Amino acid sequence: MATPAQWLAGARPRTLPAAIVPVAVGTGIAWSEGGAVWWRALLALLVALALQVGVNYANDYSDGVRGADQDRVGPMRLVGSGAATPKAVLAAALGCFLTAAVAGLVLVAAIGAWWLLLVGLAAILAAWFYTGGSRPYGYRAMGEVSVFTFFGLVAVVGTVYVQIERWSWLAFAAAVPVGLLACALLIVNNLRDIPTDDRAGKRTLAVVLGDARTRLLYTATLLIPFVIAVALIPWRPFAALPVLALPLAIAPVRTVRSGATGRALIESLRQTGSLQLAFGALFTLGLALS
C-alpha cells in the first residue's frame, strides 16, 4: 500500500504551477476590469488543481498498465513502481475528475452559462485520453497542443469569464504566455524521457522532433512569454513586470542547452515550475495594477 508521501509524489506537485498560474492571471484580469469574485476564483482554482492532479494519476495508471513506466527516470510512478495497485490509482484519478466536475457545476450554475458544461466535459476527456484509451493522443505528439489549449486558453479565459461574465480580449492575449510556460513544463519532462518513451513506443513531440530540436522548442516556450508581456505595455503599462523574473530562466535554459540528459534534467523541471510561478505572480500583479 502506498504511503501518503508516495501518493503526494505521484500527484507530481512540480507540475501544479500549470494549474495555479492561469487562474491567478485570469483573476488579475478580472480585478483590473472591476469584476473579481473571490469565491468563483477559488472554485476555478479547485477545478484546475483537480484536473491537473487527476491527469497525473490517470497518466500514472494508463502508462503503468501499458508497461511504459518500467525504466522511467523521473518522479516515482505509483503503478510502475508497484507502490499502489492500478485500481487504486484509477480510483484516485476518477475522484479528482469528479471533484473538478462538481466544482465546475457550481460555477456554471452561479452564472447560468450552461454551455460551459461542454467545456468542462472536453477538459475531463482530454485529461483521460492523454494517455488513456486505445489511441492516446499523448502518444501521438499532441500533448503540448492540449496543454496550451486547456492550461492556457481555456483556464485563463474561463477564469475571467466566470468572474466578469463576458469576453475579454486581454484574457486571450494573456493566455498565450501562460500556455507556453505550461508547455515548457511538459517539454522538459518529455525531453528527459526521450530514450524510455521511444523504447516504449510513446511518440511524444520530443520523440518526434528529436533531442536537438526539442531543446530549441523548450528555450522558445520559456522566453517568448517575456516578449509577449513586453508587447502588452501599450495597453497595460505594468504587464511587463514579469521581466523581473527573467533571471530565473538562465539556469534551466543553460542546463537544457548544455545537452544535459536523464536525472540532470529533473532540477530543470523544478526550475521551470519556479519560473512559471514567478512569472505568473508578477503577470497577475501587473495586469491587476493596469
Secondary structure, DSSP 8 states (H G I E B T S, - for coil): ---HHHHHHHT-GGGTHHHHHHHHHHHHHHHHTT---HHHHHHHHHHHHHHHHHHHHHHHHHHHHHTTTTT--SS--HHHHTSS-HHHHHHHHHHHHHHHHHHHHHHHHHHT-TTHHHHHHHHHHHHHHTT-SSS-GGGBT-HHHHHHIIIIIIHHHHHHHHHHSS--HHHHHHHHHHHHHHHHHHHHHHHHTHHHHHHTT-B-HHHHH-HHHHHHHHHHHHHHHHHHHHHTTTT-GGGGGGGGGGGGGHHHHHHHHTT--GGGGHHHHHHHHHHHHHHHHHHHHHHHH-
